[in-house]
Amino acid sequence: RDMEAEMKRLRLELKQTMEMYSNACKEALTAKQK
């Protein structure tokens, strides 16, 4: 029962991390183009 909540939390954290990472990559690319 707790395992399911833990998996949901981890998945949400992973999603946020991936979004932050892709945003950082986009910013790095736009910085290179300037």
N, C-alpha and C positions, 0 to 999 in steps of 0.2 A: 504493500500500500504506500509506504513512504518512497519506495523505489521509483514509482511512476512520477511522483511530484519532483523528485530529484532529477529524473531524466528530462522532464519538461523545463526545469530551471537551467540545466546544462545546455539544452538545445537553444534556449532563448539567449543565454550568454554567448554561445558560439555564433549565433546569428548577428548579435550586436558587434562582436569582434570582427566578423567578416565584413560587415558594413563599414566599420571604422577603417579597416584595412583597405578596402576598395576606394573609400573616399581619400585616404592618404595617397594612394597610387595615382588617383586622378589629379590631385593637387600637385604631386611631384611632376607629372607629365605636363601640366599647364605651366609650371614654373620653368621647366626645361625649354618650352617653346618661346618664352619671352626673351 
